[in-house]
Amino acid sequence: MGRGALVGIAVVALVAGNLTAPAVAQTGRSAADRLAVGEVVDLAPGVRPQDQRLALRAPRTDLSGERFYFVMPDRFANGDRGNDRGGSTETDRLKTGFDPSDKGFYHGGDLKGLRSTLDYLRGMGTTAIWMTPMFANRWVQGSGADVSAGYHGYWTTDFTRLDPHFGSTADMRAVIADAHRLGMKVLFDIVANHTADVIDYAEGSHDYRDTRTHPYRDAQGNPVDIKAFAGRPDFPRIATFPYTPVVTDPNAKTPAWLNDPALYHNRGDSSFAGESGEYGDFIGLDDLMTEHPRVVRGMREIFTGWIDVLDIDGYRVDTVKHVNMEFWQALAPHVKAYAEARGKRDFFVFGEVYSDDPALTSSYTTTGRMQATLDFPFQAGALDLLSGRGAQHLADVLLADDRYTDADSNAAASPTFLGNHDMGRLAWMLRDRRPGIGDEELLSRLRLGNALMYLWRGNPVVYYGDEQGFAGGGGDKLTRQDMFASRTPEYAAETFVGAGRTGAQDNYNRAHPLYRQLAQLASFVDRDEVWAEGAQALRLAQGDVLAFSRFSAKDRREHVVVVNSGSASTTVDVPVSAGGFRVEFPSTGGRVRVVDGKARVTVPAFSVLALRATDRLSSGRVAPTLVAPAVGTVLDKRVELRADGIPVPFAQATFAARVRGSREWTVLGTDDAAPYRVFADVAALPGAGVGAEVEFRVVARDGSGPLGADGAAVRLVAAPPEPVGSDWFVVHYNRPAGDYAGWGVHVWGDVVEPTAWERPVPFAGETGYGRFAWVRLRPGAREVGVLVHRGDEKDGGDRLLDPTSPQVWVRQGSEVSYRSEIAATGTVTVHYNRPSGDYGGLAVRVAGRPDVPLTGRDAFGAVATVEAATEVAVVSGGVAVAGGAPRGASVWAREGDSRLHASLAAAQNRAVIHYHRPDGDYAGWTLYHWTGSQNPSPDWGSSAPPTGRDAFGALWSVPLAPGAGGLSHIVHRGDEKDPGPDQYLDVGTTGYEAWFTSGSVGPVLPPT
């Protein structure tokens, strides 16, 4: 949903009972306008006369169940060798861009070639073709070793004509017409963020210049905040830019307005973190000022014009997260409405938001009003499952689907995929994660991935060549092989998975096992609309096994999918709703009995089973309980509204809200699968403000059963000031073997000192989790990029993180970024001390699980580890003697004290101060301590030397006086203090253990 006005939500007028169009929202809100929940009032449950109008069904108005084939035409089929050089008579590759022996140049594929192979695509069940950009490009860019051509289409110079390397407008019309006759849609890739690199800077530098130190200025020299004016007709004329733009060719781009350098950000190269993500040049490409109304108008004309010229069916939009949200709010609905007015009611616009965070990707379909975004979260979770890292990540992705739910869209339209032209192919990623994997196992895992993707909600996307077992050797150019016999040595030498063929041959092999599997999967899912439009609910995530249900509101029949990515057959009990099932995939099979609400299923290794209920589910009665945001919740982001008390997994629950005094309800969304919830932008409601009362409503129904409804109200107050951000950002890293030598973290974005690749920040700190690295943040930091590596060996990919939560935990071999230690480990280790040394009868208790005896031993006492939980307790003879909420992955307790302590230092009532000096010189440095110390330093000259050393540096462990609230101290060498002022470690706020680096007043860890 949007901000200031309504975006991605609809208003229900109770008098007329109709939906009115949402207005475009503002995406910014000043600190003075921030709201919070001041009071929550429960309202009486029960159905009101007007609730019937809120009893809606989850929409399926956008594409779902469409089967996409993502093709790079230059690499697919060469149907006209006369256009290989773009119509040029030159033979120099630096002029024509054509060199089929170089993976970075044009290879000759074109539209005529694609047209000649349409039956090949239809034969494996393709229903939609998505092409990389086809517009006229800068044919060659770069120099020396960095020179390459625009074969991929992302260096556009002319949005009004096609690249002659690919063919003519008539050729494209012919492709689209033939595809339509075969029942396939055609969609274009298009870029609004940038154009080809034509603008240089007079200053001779390209390092990013930020808005704080280099603001835009008008003719009077006043700073201009372009974000505040985004899309407004009174957008000011900018007289001074961060860099002085120099246009190398004043007529290089079409339409002509693209040649105006004042319509570009001109801030230098993006670091892909913080504000540079929107304002910086994408690897040197000219970054359009999409806040400017002329750019908005121009892009609207470009996007809509091609609908009339070619009869296309939609767009995939590149680099969406690098463009301001207001631009998408203005563009995406306009393009869809234009297409609908011309009879194309299923026109589809979806965006590339390169992130596996559903909170971010979903913001572009809710606040940004796009119909869908590429499902990077699914890709990341599926890769973890398919590579043997367990099912929980993908289960969490499914639970996060509710973030996409608003009044007119949801996750059902998400295009799902397993690999692409940037990150690489699934086959390569599996080889990378499982060194030494054989081709037989690799083929099995690829088949499993295809089946998972086709049975999951959304629109599955096959990347060209995946159906022929292409693997490649990495991302980008290494994953863009030729389908026709390749003259590129790296491509020609590759032997593809599953068929023994190489890249030196044409590869349109309809007998390939993956091609045949995809055709069979298409045939299977076409038999029942549940696979295209059905709701989806998580049933089980256990080790390598994931189970979920699909359900069609029309048929009311449950289908259960059980995936086993393990190397051995496994038997699981899957919670279900129906009373009996038959196996329907991969082939029709026998009955599956249900006992006590669970179906026992045995799934072979690397396999998937689908079950179909033998009976339809009956409709039931629901009595929802609405859970509103808690008191104190700040409303500057979308917040959860939840409906508990709905015992069935596939009801329809509509959430709505209105400010007191309004007759109209704002529909926030309808959820059709448990858990029932939406994420709403409450502060965007009409009339929301300090003192306003907002009423929430949930209306639910299971099938044809009776309505159930509940409500709650909240009073809005001014939010407290935003907390001052931490000085430090800390990256915790765990390598099970303890081999940290040479490993560090490359950092960029809102940090004081971004690193050079060859000089990463070392993991020089040490905790029970592993090692940690730290970096100083810039004031007001909003985004930090991190990449763990040793030389050119990377562990995981780029991570763009929000430093308002100033710590992150990562693990060797995992792409997941955890925001707490307990989430990273998935466990809690309980340490317990009993002076007598008798630990008989002691155990750790977690509600709902068997007690775990404290059988381990360490220097503190007894130890046991349990699965992570919100509450743990130590029991003696079944009676709790200590307990509480664990703050980390380890807790300590002592006999006679019922508290759980977050550190050993806290349990021992000690202050532990770690001290780091970059020069490594600790000679003569001592600690003077007084207030709070059990044994204060007798005088300045008798300050304490370090009591120990660790990877971080020196440390002092100081016993505290009973009841002390902290420790006053100074680190010094003679009269040299570090830092200068007296220091006080407040154990109540900072904790009993802290890590300080030389010159810093506040601790590095915990960051405050």
N, C-alpha and C positions, 0 to 999 in steps of 0.2 A: 504494500500500500504506500501511498505517497505522503508528502508532508505539506502542511498548509492548506491544501485542498485534497480532493480524493483522487487517488490513482490506483487502478487495479481493483477497485471496489465499486459496488453499485448501491444506489439509494433506492429503497423501496418506499414509495408513497402509499401510505395505508389507505388514503381516501380513494385513489385510483387503482391501487393494487398493481402498479407497473414498475418496471425498472427504468430509471433515468440514467443517462450517460454520465460517467464520472468525469470530473474536471481534471485538468493537468495540475499536478502538485508542484510546490516548491520543494527542493531537496535539502535546503539549508535551514537551520534554525539557530538564532543567536542564543548565547548563553543565558541572556535574560529571559528568554521564552521557554526555557527547558521546564518540563513538567514532571511531577512525580505523583504517586498514589499516596494520599494522605489518610484515607480511611476506606475500609471495605465494609459494605452493608449487605448482608444476605437478604434476599427477597424470597417470599413464599413460593415453593414449587407448585407446579400445576399449569394446565393449559388455559390460556386466555382466548377469548373469541378471535382476536386478530392474529394468533399464532399460525393459523392455517396458511396465511399468505407467506409465511417464512419457511414453510415446509418444502424446501427445494431439493433438487437432486444435484449431485456433483456434476459439473459440466463436462461434456466431451465434445466441445465445439471446435477444437483444434485437431490437427492430425494426430492419430494414435494408431499403432499397429502398421504404419507404413514401413516398407522395407527399403532402406536407402542403400545405394551403391555410390561411394565417394570416389570419384575418378579424377586423376590429373591428366587431361587430354594429351599433353605433350608426350606422355610416357605410355599411352594406352594403345593406339593403333594409328599407323601412318597410311592414310588413304589417298594422299596427293603429295607426291614428292616435289611438285612444282612450287609449293609454298614453304619448303623446309627452311629457306633463307628469308622468309617473309616477303617474297617478291623481289628481293634485291638481286642485282647481277654481281654484286661483290662476292668474293670468296673468303675474305678475311673474317675470321670468327668474331673478332672484336668489333666488327661493323654489323655483322648479320646476327650474331648471337648463336649461330648454329655450329655445334660440334658434338656429334653423337658419341664421341669417345670420351668426353668429359662429363661427369655427372652433374656439373654445375651449369651446363649450357642446354640450349634447345636440342631435342633429339628427333623431332619430325612428326610426332603424333599430332593429329588434327581432327576437325569435326567430321570430315568425310570418313575417316577411319572409325571414329566412334559410331557414326550412323551405320556403317557396315557390320557392326558387331552388336547391335541392339538386341537381336534375337538371342545372342549368347547371354546377355544380362537378364532378359525375360525368362530364359530357360532355367535359371536358378532361383526364380521367384521374386526378382527385383520389381518394386512398384514405384520407385522414385530414384532419379539420377541427380546427384549433386556434383557439380563441377567446380574445380578451382577457378579463380577469376579469369575471364576471357577477354577483358578489355585491352586496348592498346597499351603496351608497356614500354618502359625504358629498356631497350633490348639488352644493353650491357651496362653494368655498374662496377665500380671498384677498380683496382689496379694491382699489378704484380700478382702475388699469391692469392690475394683476396678478390680477384676479378671473377665475375660470374654473370649469368644472363637471367632474364626475367621469364624463364620458361614456366615458372609457377604461377605467374599472373599477379603478384602482390605489389608490383612497382608501377602502378597505373599512371599514365600520362594523359590518356584521352578516354573519358567515360562515355563518349558518344559513338565510338566504333570499336569493333573487335580487333584483336591482334591478328595481323595478316598471316602470322605463322600458323594460326589455327584455322583460318578460313574467313568467309564473308558472312554478312548478316543473312544472306539467302541460305548459306550452308547451315547456319544455326536454326533458321526457321524449319528447314527440312528435317533436322534432327528432332526438333520438338514435335513437329507434326507426326513423324513416324513413331516417336515414343508414345504420343497420345493414342495413336491407333492401337498400339500394343498394350495399352493400359498402364503406362508409366508416366509419372510427372517428371518435370525437369526444373531444377533449381540452380541458381547461380550463387557462387561465392562473390561477395562484394566488400570493399573496404571503404569505410568513411573516416577512419582515424588519420590516415596519412596518404601521401602520394609518393611518386618517385623522388629521388634526391636531386633537386635542382637548385635549392637555396644553400648558399654557403654563408659564412659569417666574416665580416671585415676584420674582426679581432683575431682571426687565425686560430681560435680555440673552439672546442666543441664540448667541453665539460659542462655539466648541467649548472645553471644559475637559478637559484631558488627565489621565490616570491618575497621572502623576508629581506634578503640583501639586495635583490634586483627587482623591485616592483615595476609593473607597467606604469607609465605616467602619461597624463593627458598634456595638451598644449600649454597649460599653465604650470606644469610640473607637479600636479597633484597625483598621488598614487591611485591606481585603478585596480579594484578587485573584480576581475572578470567573472568570477564565480557568482558574485552577487548580482551581476547583470545578465547572467546566462539566458539567452533566448529572448531578452526584452527588446522592444523596439527602440528604447532610448539608450541602447548600448553605446558607450562613449567612444569617440575616436581616440585611438592610442597614438601618441606622438613619439614615445621613446620605448624601445623594446630592450630586453636584457642583452641581446646581441643585435648588432646592426646587420640586417639581412642583405645579402648580395645575390641577385638572381643571375645565374650563369646563362640562361636562355629565356628571355622575356616572353616567348611565345611557345614554350615547351608543352603547355598543358591546355586541355580542352575539357569543359567549357572555359571561356576566357577569364571568368572571375577567379579561377584557380591560380592565375599568374600574379595575383596581387599579394605581395609578401606580408601585407598587414593582416591577412586572413590566416596567418600561421602563428604558432606560439613563440618560435624563435628563442628558445631557452637552452638549447644544446641537447646532448644525448641523454636519454632517460636512463636512470639506474634501476627502473622498474620497481621502485619502492617509494612510499610517501607520495607527495604531490607530483613528483616527476613521472609517476605512472600515467598521469593524464596529460601533463604539459610537455613532457620531454619527447625528443625525436626517437622514434622506434628504430634503433640501430642505424641512425643517420638519416632515415626517411623523413621527409618534410611533414611535420605534425600540424594538422589543421586546427585552427581555433574554433572548435565546434560549439563554443559558447556564443559565437557571433551569429546574429540572425541571418546574415547573408549566406553563411555556410549552411545553416539549417535549411534555408529556402532552396539553395542550390542543390543540396543533397536530396531533398524531397523531389525536385524536378528530375534528377538522375534516376532515382529509384522507381518513380512512377512511370517515367517515359518508356522504359524497356518493357513494361507490362503491355503497353499498346503495340510496340514494335514487334515483339516476339511471342506474345501469349505464354510467357513463362508462368511457373506455378509457385514461385517463392524465392526467398533469399536466405542464405546462410551468411551472417555478418561477421567479419573478422575483427579481432582485437577489441571486443566490446568493452571490456573493463578499463581500457585506456582512454575512454571517451566519457565526458561528463554525463550524469544521469538525465539531466534536463533535455539533452539532445535526443536520447532514445524516447523519452516521453513525447517529444514533438514529432519524431519521425515514424516510429513503429506503428502506432494506431492510424496515422495518416495514410501510410502505404497500404495497410490492410483494408481500410475503408475505401480507398481508391480502387483496389482490386475487386472488392465486393460490388461496387457500383458498376463494374464492367462484367458482372456475372461470375467472377471467380471467388466463390464463397469459401472455398477451402484453401485460399492463398495462405502461405505459411512463411513466417519470418522468425528465424531462430538465430541465436547469437553464440559466439565463442567467448566464454568467460573461463580463461585458463586457470582453474582453481579447483581443488577437490573439497572445498569448504561449502556445504550447502547453504549456509547463511549468506555467503557472498553470491553464489550463482543464482539463488532464488530471488535475490533483491532486484535482479534485472527483469524478471517476469512479473514481479509484484510492483515495486516502486517504478521500475523502468518501463513497464507495460509491453515488453516483448512477449511473444506467444510462448517461447520456450528458449532454453539454453542447452548447449551440448552438455551431456551428463558426465562431466569429468569426475564427480564423486563416485558414480557407478564404476567408471573405468578403474579408479584407484582401489576401490573395494574388491572388484572382481579380480584384479591382478593379484591382490593379496591372497584371495581364496584359491585361485588357480595355480599360484606358485607355492602353495603349501604353508601359508602363514595364517591359516585359520579363517573362520567364517565371521568373526565378530565385527570386523570393519565393514563388510558389506551389509550385515544386519543393521548396523548403526546408520548406514546410508539410507536404507529403506525406512527406518523410523524417522529420519529427517525429511522424508517426502512432504510432511505436513507444512514445511516452510514454504512450499510452492503454492499452497492452497490459498486462493482468493476467490472473488466472486465470479470471475470469468475464466479461470485457468487453474491448472494443477500439474502435478508431475507426470500425468498420463501422456502428455505430449512431448516429454523429454526425449531427444535423440540419444540413444545409448550406443556406446562403441567400446572396442577393446584396444585399439591402437590407431595411430594416424600418421600423417605426413610430417609432423613436427616431433612428436615424442618417440616414434618408432613403432614397429609392429609387435604384436603380442608374442609371436614366435621368438623374436630376438630378446624381448624382455624376460621371457621364461628361461631362455638359455643364459641370460645374464644373471638371473637370480638362482638358477640351479645349474652351476657349472658341471659339465660332464653328462648332462641329460641326453639320453639316447633318442633317436628319431621316433621310435615306436611310442615311447612315453610322451614325447613332445606332441606327436600327432593326437594322442588320446586327450591331452590337456587342451589342445586347440579345439577339438571336437566338443569337449565339455564346455569351453568358453562360448562357442557358437550356440549350443543348446541353452545355456544359461541366459544369454542375451535375447534369444528369440522368445523365451518363455517369461521373461521379465516384462514389467510394464514399460510403455514407451515405444519409440520407433527405432528398431535396430539398424545400425549403420555398418556395412561391410566396406573396409578400405580395399580399394582395387588391388588385386594380386593375392590377398589373403586366401581367397578361394583356391589358389594354385600353390599354396604352401610357401609363399615368399616370406623370408625372415629378415634379410639385411643384416647390417652390422652396427646399427645404432639409429639415431634420429636424423631428421632433416635430410640432407642429400643421400645418406646411407639407406634411407627407407623409401626412395623414390625410383624404384627399378622400372625397367621397360617390360611391358607385356609382350611386345614383339621382340624378335631376335636382337639382342643388344650388342652394340659395338663398344660399350663401356667396359673395360677390363674387369672392374670389381663386380659389375652386374653379371657379365657373361660367365664368370667363374663360379657363381653361386649355384649350388645344388639345392633344389627346393624340397621342402618337407613333404613326404607322402607320395612322391611319384618318381623320384630319381631323375627328374628333368633338370636342365640347367638354364641359365639366363641367355645362353647362346641360341636358344630355340624360341619360336613363337610359343606362347603359353596361354592358349584359349582351350585348354583340355577339359572337355565336359565329362570325362571319365575320372577326373581327379577326385579322390575320396572326400575332400572338403567341399568341392563344387557340388557333388551329389548330395552330401549331407545338407548343405544349405537349401537345395531344391526340395529335399524331403521335409526339412523343417518348415519351409514356406507352405508346402502342401498340408502339413499337419495343422499349423496355426490357422489356416484358412477355413478349417472345418468348424470352428467354433469362435464366435465373436468375443468370447471371454478373454482370448489372448490379445485382442486388439484393444478392447475397451474395459475389461474387467478391473475391478478394484484389487488391491494386493495388500496382504497383511502378513507380517512376520509370524512364524510358528515356532522355529527352533534354530538356535545357533550353538553348535556344540562341536568343538574341535574343528575338523575339516568338513563338517556337515552343516548345510544350511537348508531350511525348509520354509516354504511360504505358501500361502493359499491365494488363489485367484477366484473371483466371484463376479458373476454378471447379475445386475439387478433385474434384468428381464427374465432370465432363466432360473435364477435363485438356486443354482447348483454350484457346489464347491468343487474346485480343482486344487489338488495339492501337488507341489513340486518339491522333490527332495534331491539335493545335489551333494555328491560325495567327491571331494577333490583329493581324498587320501589314496594311498597306494595299495590299500587292502579293502576288501568288502567289509561293510559295517551294518549293524542292525540298530535302528533307533526307534523310539516311541514318539510319534509326532502328535501334538495336540491338534484336534480337529473339531469341527462342528457337526458334520454329517454322521450318520449312523453306519455307513458302509461304503466301500469304494471298489472300483475295478481299475487295474493298471491300464492306462491308455497310451503311454509313451515310454520307451521307444517303439513298442508294439503293443497290441491289445493283449492283455493277460488276465490272470485270474482275479478272484475277489480278495480284498484285504479287509480283515475284520477290525472292528473298533471296539476296544474294551476300556471302560472308564474314561471315555472321551479321548483316547489316544489310539492311533493307528500304528501298528508295528510293521516296519518296512525294512527290508534288507536291500541295500544298494551296493552294486559291485564297485570296484575301484574305478576312479576317473569317470563316473557315470552319473546320469540323472534319470530319475523316474518321475512320471506324472500320473496322478491318480484322478479318476473322475467319480464323483459321488453317485451312488445308485439311486438316490432319492433327492428331491428338491428340499431345501430348508423351509420349514414353516415360518410364518411371521410371528413375532413375539411382541410383548409389551416392554417398553423401555421407560425408565424414570431417571433421566440425566440429572447430575448435580454439577452445576457450573462452578468452576474454580477460577476466580478472577486473579489478576496480578496482586501480589502481597503488598501490604503497607511498606512504603519506602522504595518501591520499584521505580526507577527513573525511566521515563518514557521517551528517551531520545533514540531508541531503536524499536523494532517490532518486538512485542512481548507476547508470551504464550497465554492463550485462553484455552481451558481444557474442560471437557465434559466427562466426569467419572460416572459410574453407575450404569453404564450401558453394557450389558453382559454379552452381547452378540458382536461378532467381529465385522459385520458388513451392514450396519445401519446407515442411515443418512442423517447427519447432524449438521444443522445450519446455525452459524453463529452470527449475531447481529449486535449493533450498538447504536445508541443515540444519546445526545446530550439533553439533559432535562430541559423541557420547554419546546423541544422539537417534536413534530408529529411524524417525522420520517425516520425509518430505520435504515442504517447503513449495513448492508450485507457484507460481512467480512469473509465469508467463504463457507462452503459445504464440504465436509469430510465424509468419505464413504468407507473408511477402514479404520479399525482400532490401531493405536489409541486415537481418540477423537479430539482434535485440537486444531487451532489456527494460530498464526503469529500476526498480530494486528498492530498497526500504527495508530495507537489510541490518540496521540496528540494531533493527528491529522483530521480528526472528526470535526465537522462544522460546529462551531461554537465552543470547542475545547479551549480551556484557559484556566488560569488560577481561579479557584472557587467554584468551577463548574462541577456538576455531578453527571457522571456517565453511567448509563444503565446498559448492562450486557444481557443478552438473551441467547439461549440455546434451545432449538426446537428439533426434536429427533423422532425418527420413525423407522421401524424395522419392517420392510416390505409393505404389506397392506395392513399392518397392525395399527393400533391407536397411537396418536401423537403423545409424546412426553415432552415436557418443557420445564425450564428452570431459569432463574435470573439472579443477578447480583448487581450492585452499584458501587461505584468508587467516587470519592471526592478528590478532585485534583488540587494540588498545591504546587508552589514553586519548588523546583528541584534544588538541592543544595549545590553550592559551587562545585564545578568539576575539580576532582582532586589533582593536586600538582603531580605531574608524572615523575617516575623514578629517574634518578641520574644514570642508572645502569640497566643494561639488558643482559641477562645471564642465559647461556645455552648449556644445559646439562647433557652429557653424552655418556652412554653406556656401551662398552664393548666387553662381552662376557669373558673373553680371554685376558682382559686387562692390558692389551697391547695398544697403548695410546701414543707411542713414539711417532712423531712426524705428523700426527693428525691435528688439524686445526679447523677454524671456521672462517670462511670468506663472508664478509658482511658489507652491506650497502644500504642505501636509503637514509632514514633520518638518524644518522649516527654522526658523531663529531669527526671521526676519522675512518672513512670507508677504507677497506683493505685493498692492497694490490694482490693479485692472484698468487704470486710467488711468496707473499708474506702474510699468511692467515693468522688470526688470533689463536694462540696455542691453548690447548685445554690444560691450563696450569693449576687450576683449583681442584680440590679433592673432597668428595663427600661419600657417604655410604652408597649412593646411587652409582657413582663412577667419577668422572672428571667434569669440570665445567670451565667455560671460557666466558669472559665478560667484556662488554664494550660500552663506552659512554654514549648516552643518547643526547641528541639535540633537544633544546627546550620545545615542548609541544609536539614531540615525536608522535607520528601516526602510523608509520609502517617501517618495518625493518626486514631486509632480505638477508637470509643466511643460507649457506651451503657448506656442508661438512666435507672436507677432502684432505687427501695427502698427496701432494703433487698433482698429477692429473687423474688420480683415482678418487672418484666421488663416492660418498655413502649417502644415497638418497638424492633427490633433486633440489631445485630451488624452493625455498620456503619463504613466503611473504607473510609476516607475522605482525600482529597488533601489539605494540609495546606497552599499551596501557595495562596489560597483564605482563609484567616485566621478566618472567621466567618461562622457559620452555624446556621440555624434556624430550630427547630423541634417543632412539636405540639403533644399534648397528643393524643394517639391512632392512630397516622399516622406513616407509615414507611418511608415517604418521607423526604429527607434532602434538605432544601432550601438554596440557596446561597445568598439570599437577603431577607430583611424583607418584602418588597413589594410582592415578590413571595410567601412568607409564608402566608401572610394575604389575598392576592388576592384583596386587596382594598387600597384606599388612603383616609385618613381622612384629610380634609382641615379645618384649623382653621383661622378665619378672625377677625381682630379687627378694629372697627370703634369707635373713641372716643365718638361720639355722642350717641352711643348705638342704633342707628336706623339701622336695618339690612333689612329693606323692599326692595324688588327688587333685592336682592343679590342671586346669585346661582353659583353652580360649573358646568363648562361645559367641557365635553369630546367630541371630534369630533365624529359625527355619532351616538350620544346617546342623549336622552332628558336631558335638564338641570335639576339639582337637587338643589332645594332651600336650603339655609343655615338656616334651621329652628331650629337646635340644639343649645344649649348654654353651655358654660363652663366659667371658670374664665377668659379666654383670650378674649372671645367674642362669635361669631357664629361658628357653626360646621356643616359639612355635610360629609358623607362618600359615595364614588363612587367606582365602579369597577376599578381595577388597569389599568392604561393607561400610555403610554410614555409621554403624555403631558396633563396637566390639567390647567384650567383657572378659575379665579373668574370673573364673569360678573355682572355688575350693569346696569339694564335696557337693557340688551342684549349686552352691550359693555364691552370688556375685560378690567379689571383694574389691574389684576395681573395674572401671569401665568408662566409656564415653565415645565421642566422635574422634576418630584418628585424623590428625592434621597432616600427616605424611605417611610414607610407606613403612615407617618404623615407629613404634611407641615403646615407652618404658614405664614400668610401675614398680612400686616397692610395697612390701608388706606393711600394713598399717596406714597406708595412704590410698584412698579410693580413686585418685586422679590418674589419668593417662598423660604422660609427659611427652612432648614432641621431640625431645633430644635427651641424650645421655647426660649432657650438662645440666639440663633442667631437673632430671631425676636425682642428680647428685648435688643440686643447689650450688653449681659452680658457674662462673662466667668464663667462657672460653673465647679468647680474642685471637683471631688469625691475622697475620700482618704480612703483606707482600711488598717487596721492593723490586721494581723492574731491573735494577742493576745487580740484584742478588747479593748485595753487601749488607749483612746483618751484624757485622762486628760492632760491638759496643752499644747496640740498641737495647734498651731496657723498658720496663713498664713501671710507672709510678701509679699506685692505686690507693684510694682512701675511702670515701663514703660508700657503704655497702659491703666493703671487704671484711671478711672475718679476721684477717690479720693485715691491717693497713701497713703500707710501706712506712718504716720508721722515719725516714728522711729522704731527701732528694738523692743523695749519694748512695742510698741503700735500695734503689729501685731493683726490681726483679729481672734477672736475665730470662730469656725464653725457656719455657719448660719442655719444649719439643719442637720438632720440625715436621712438615709434610710437603706435599707437592706445591702447595700454595706459597709457603714460606715459613716464617717463624710463628710460634703460637705460645700463648700464656693461658694456663688453666688456674683460675683464682677462686678459692672457696669463698662463698658469700655468707654474710651473717644471717642467722635465721630471720625470715620475714623481709629481707632486703628487697627493695624494688628495683635495684640496679647497681651499677658499679661506676664510680667516678675514676677516670684514669687518664694518663698521658703517656704516649710512646715517645721516648726521647733518647738522644745520645749526647750526654753532657747537657749543655744548654740549648741544643738544637731539638726543637719539638716537631713532631709530625702527626697531624698538622699543628698549627699554632695554638688554637683555643683548647681549653679543657674539654674532655670528652665524657659523655655519660651514656653507658649502655643500659637502656630501659628494658628490663627483661619482660615487662608486660606487653610492650608493643613490638620491639625488635626480636626478642627471644634471648635465650641464655647463651647462644653461640652466634658469632658474627665474624665476617671476613672483611677486612679493610685493606685498601691499597694505598700506597704512599701518596700523601697529598690530598686525600679525599676525606671530607668531614663525615659523610654518611657511608654506611657499609655498602660494599659491592653485593654481599649476600648476608641476610635476605635484602633484596633491593627495596628501598622505601621512598 
